Amino acid sequence: TADTMQKGSKEYNDTLTKAATAYGEIYKNYRQKLAGLYARMYQGRCYQSMDNFKEALSYYDELLANPDEPRDFHELRTKVLLQAVDCWMHDSQKK
């Protein structure tokens, strides 16, 4: 839904904040299941969309610490790594 709004607007940020909170609740309830881990990734993506890269990367770092097996974890880690690379390569992160 937030992608249909003007980036940086109050409505955009409010929508992403609510989504991040909802994903956080899913993660809290299902952190041992793959659905909970994906919710954590989507929570990080919400913060990334709001240009809060420090918060997003903290979630991505947590997810990248998971084992590479089973195969489902490998696929999740690959998706998380791509999100993390986008954060690291953002113009605001160049030093």
Secondary structure, DSSP 8 states (H G I E B T S, - for coil): -GGGS-TTSHHHHHHHHHHHHHHHHHHHHHTTSHHHHHHHHHHHHHHHHTT-HHHHHHHHHHHHTS-S-SHHHHHHHHHHHHHHHHHHHSGGG--
